[in-house]
Amino acid sequence: MNETTQVAGAPVPDQRLRDFLDRLGRTEPLAAPGLDLARLDCGRDALSSQGDDAPWRDAESGGLALTGADLSRARLDDADLGGANLRRAKLAGAVGRSARFAGAILEEADLTESDLSGADFTHVVAGQISLSQAMLEDARFGGAAMRFADFSEALLDGADFTRADLWGTDFTGADADDTVFRDARLDEAKLKDANLTHADFEGASLTKAVLTGSRLRGASFTGAKLDGADFSGTDLSDTNLVRLNLATCRLRHARFSGAWLNGTRMHVEQLGGAVGEEVAGDFAAAQASYLALEQNWKSIGDQDGASWAYKRGRRMGRHHAGAQAKASWAARNWRGVTRHGYRWIADRFVEWLCDYGESLSRITRAFVLLIGVFAVLYGMTGGLIILEGPEAGPTYNPLDLMSYSALNMMTANPPEIGLKPTGRVTNLLVGIEGAVGIILMGLFGFVLGNRLRR
C-alpha cells in the first residue's frame, strides 16, 4: 500500500518517485549510474499536480529536469519519462524496454548500446542523439525531430519513423527489417550497408541520401522523393519503384531482380555498364534484373534502353547456361552437359549472327562471310561449269565463284549467268546456300522492320 508523503508542499503517492525527486532536487546534474527506475511514472501527467517551481521540474519541457544527468546502465523498463529534459544526458547501456520518452528533449543525449525495444519516442526533440548499436526493435519515433542522429549499427526491426525529421541521420550498418519511414524526411541521410528489407518509404523524402550497399529487398518507395540519392551497389530486388524519377540518382551496379519498374525515369548510363547481379556472377538473377529494366524502358518509350537491357539479359542467359554446363560436367551429368551446352552454343550463335535480333551489321557480316565460304567450296568441288565460249568447262576464277555464290545467296532460284552447277555435291551446296540465304533475308527484314518501328 502506497504511502502519501509531501515533496515541496505537494503530495507524491509513490515512495520510489518521492525518493527519486528528492535526489534529483539535491544534485544538478544528477549522477546516478545504474539507477533503477523500472516502471516508475515520471511523465508530465504524473507530475502535473506538483508545483511549477519544483526544483526537479524543467521550465522548457514541463517534465523532469535531467539535463546532463548520468543515468548510464539505468533500468528503465516500462518507465515513463515523457516530457523530460534529457539534453546531453548519459544513458549508455541503459535497459528500458517499453519505456516512454514521448515529447522529451534528448538533444545530444548518449544512448549508445542501450536496450530500448518497444520504447516510445514520439515527438521527441533529439537532434544529434547517439543511439549507435542500440536495440530499438518496434520502437516508435513518429513525428520526432532527430536531425543528425546516430543510429549506426542499431537494431531497428519494426521501428516506426512516420513523419519524423531525420535530416542527415546516420543509419550506417543498421538492421532495420520492416521499418516504417512513411512521410519521413531523410534528406542527406546515411543509410550505407543497412538492412532495410521490406522497409516502407512511402511519401518519404530521400534527397541526396546515401544508400550504397544497402539491402532494400521488398521495400516500397511509392511517392518517395529521390533526387540525387545514391543507390550504388544497392539491392533493390522485389522493390516497388513504380513511377519514380531516378534520373538524377546514382545506380551503379544496383540490383533490380524482380523489382516493380513501370514508368520509372532512369538511363542506361546510370548503371555503370552492368547490374549488380552480373558483377557478382549471379547470372540467373541478372537476367531477371535486365528483364525488369527492359520492360520499364519500354513503358517510357526508351527503345534504345530496352534494346540494351534485352541483349544484356540474353547474354546473362547464355552465361548461366555455360555455368550450368560446367557444373554438370564436374558432376558427370552428361544429360545436363548436353542440355545446357546446346543452349549455350545456340545462344552464342544467335549473338554472333544478329546480336539477338538487334544488329543489321552482324547479319550483313554473316552474308558476306557465307558468300565467301560457299565460293571456296564451289572452287574445291570444281562443280561450276562455264557453258559456252573458249573457257567452257570447270571454272576456278574467284570472280566467277563469288558472283555465283552472291547471286545464289540472294535469289530464290539458281542464277542464270552462264554457269551451271554439276555433280551431286555442288548441287547440294547450291540448295543449302539458297536455303540459308532465304533465312538470312527474312531475318534481315525482321530486324530492319523492328528498327523502323522504333
Secondary structure, DSSP 4 states (H G I P E B T S, - for coil): -PPPEEETTEEE--HHHHHHHHHHHHSSS-B-TT-B-TT-B-STTTTTTS-TT-TTB-TTTSSBB-TT-B-TT-B-TT-B-TT-B-TT-B-TT-B-TT-B-TT-B-TT-B-TT-B-TT-B-TT-B-TT-B-TT-B-TT-B-TT-B-TT-B-TT-B-TT-B-TT-B-TT-B-TT-B-TT-B-TT-B-TT-B-TT-B-TT-B-TT-B-TT-B-TT-B-TT-B-TT-B-TT-B-TT-B-TT-B-TT-B-TTSB-TT-B-TT-B-SS-B--GGGGTTS-HHHHTT-HHHHHHHHHHHHHHHHHTT-HHHHHHHHHHHHHHHHHHHHHHHHHHHHTT-HHHHHHHHHHHHHHHHHHHHHTTTT-HHHHHHHHHHHHHHHHHHHHHHT-EEE-SSTT-EE---HHHHHHHHHHHHHSSS---SSEEE-SHHHHHHHHHHHHHHHHHHHHHHHHHHHHHH-
